[in-house]
Amino acid sequence: MEQLRYPNGRFLFEGMSPVQMEKWISEVEKLPGELRAAIEGLNDVQLDTYYRTGGWTVRQIVHHLADASMNMFSRFKLALTESNPTIKPFNEEKWVNTADSLSTAPDSSLLIIDGVHTRTSLLLRSLERADFEKEFYHPEKGSQMKLSFLLAYMAWHGRHHVAHVMSLRERMEW
C-alpha cells in the first residue's frame, strides 16, 4: 500500500543547494508536458479509474494538480510581496470532490497547469538565492515555511502525482 500511495517515496526536505534549486525549477517547468504524456490516450473509463483504493481517480489527480499549482503560485507571490503572510490552506479532499473535479475533461486543468507553471517558472528563475529564504505562515501546519521548502515540495508533488498515473497505467497495461 505504501508503494501505491508514495510511488516515489515520501516528501523529504533537507535544505536546498544551487544544484537542487535548478533541478527543482526544471521539474516545475516540465510538469505540464509530463502530465500530458501520462494521460495521453486515456478514455473516460480510464480517467475515472482510482489509482489505488482510497485514492483519487486519474481525472481528480489532474484537476488536483491544477488546484494545487494555483495555490502554490499564490503562496510564492504572497511571500515575495508581503512580510511573513499567513496563507489560506485549501481542503484538497473537498476540492477534488466538487462537480468540476469529478466530471470535467482534463483539458481545462491542463490549460491552467500550462499557464501557472509557465508563470511560476518565470518567477522562480527571476529570484535570487536569498529570496528562497522568505517565509510564510501555514496555519494548518502551525509553522513557518520557507520558499525553498515550497519549491522542493512543488517539484516533488508533481512527480508524485504523475507517478500515480504512470504506475496505474503500468499495472492496468494501458
N, C-alpha and C positions, 0 to 999 in steps of 0.2 A: 504494500500500500504506500509506503514512504517513497518508493521509486516512481510510482504513478503520480503522486502528489507533487514531488520535487524531482523531476527527471534530471535536472542539472545541479541538484543539491540545494540546500537551504541558503538563503542570503547571509553573507558574512562580510563585514566591513572591517578592515584593519588599517585604514588610512589610505592616502592617495599619493602616489608618486607621479611625476610628469608623464611617465610611460603609461601608467594606468589611466591617467586623465585622458590622454589621447585615445587609448583603446576604448574607453567607455563612451567618449564623444562619437567615435566611429560607429560603435554599436547602436547608439541612439539614431545616428544618420541612416543606418542600414535597416533598421526595423521595418519600415514600411514595405520595402521590397521583399524582405524575408517573410513577412506575414502574408503578403500577396501570394508568394510562391507556395507557402504552406497550405493555403486554402484553395489554390487553383484547381479548377475542375470538380470541386465538390458540389453535389446536388443538395436539395433541401433536406432530404433524409439524413445525409451525412453531416450537414451543417447542424442538424438538430440532434446529433448523437453526443452523449456525455463522454468526456474523455476519461472519466472514472466515476464510480459510484460515489454520490455525494458531491460531485464536482459540477462543472458547468458544461453546457454544450459548446461546440465549436463556434456557433453563432454568438453565444453570450461572451465567449472569450474575445472575439473581435470587437464587439461593442464595449466590453470592459476596457480593452486596451485604448480605445478612443477616449472613454471617460477618464481613465487614469492619466493618460497623456495630457489631457486638458488641465487636470488638477495639478499635475507636476509642473507644467509650464507656468501656471499661475503661481505656484509656490516659489519657483525661481525668480519670477518677476517681483513678487512681493518682497522677498528677502533682499533683492538688489536695490529696491527703491524705497524701502521703509526700514526703520530701525527695529530689529527683532519683532517682526509682525507675528501675530497669532493666526495660524492658518485655520481654515474651516475643513475639518475632515468630512469625508463622504462615506455613507454606508454602502460598501461595494455590493453586498448581498442584496440589498433592496434595489440598488440601481440596475443590477443585471436581471432583475425580475420585473422590471417595468415593461409595458407593451412594446416599446421601441426596441428593447434588447431581446425580446422573445420572438419577434416576428419580422423585423425589418431585414432586408437583404444587407449583407455585409458592406456593399459598395459605399453606402453613405458614411459608415465609420472609417472605411479605408481612405476616403477623401479627407476626413478630419485628421486622421493619423498622418497622412501625407503633409498636410498643411502645418499641423502642430509640430511635427518632427523637423520639418524644414526650418520653421521659426526657432525652435529650441536649439537646433544645431548651429544656426547662425548666431544666436545669443551666446551659446556656450563657447564658441570659437572666438568671440569678441572679449571674453573675460580674461582678466589677469589671474595668476595663481592665487593671489590674496583674496580675490572675490569669492573663491570657493570656501573661504573661512567664515563668510557671513552666515548668519543663523536665522532660523525662525522657530517659533514655539509650536509644538504639536500637542494640543490639549488632550487628545485621546491617549497619547502615549505618555503624557505628563513630562515631556522633556524637550530640551533644545535639540535642534538638528542643523548640522552644517550643510551647505550646498554641496560639498564634496561627498557627503553621505548620500544626498539626494541623487547626485549624478550616478554614483555606483549603483544605487537601488534602481534607478530608471533603466540603466543598461541591463541589470540582472532581470528585472521584471519583464522586459521584452523577450529576452532569451527564454525565460521560464515559461511564458505562455506559448511561444512558438514551439517549444519542445513538447508542450502538452498536445498540440495539434499533430506534430510530426510523429510522436510516439503512438498516438491513436491511429494515424494513417498506417503506420508500420504494423501494429497489432491487427488491424482490420484488413490489411493488404489492399489498401486503396491506391 
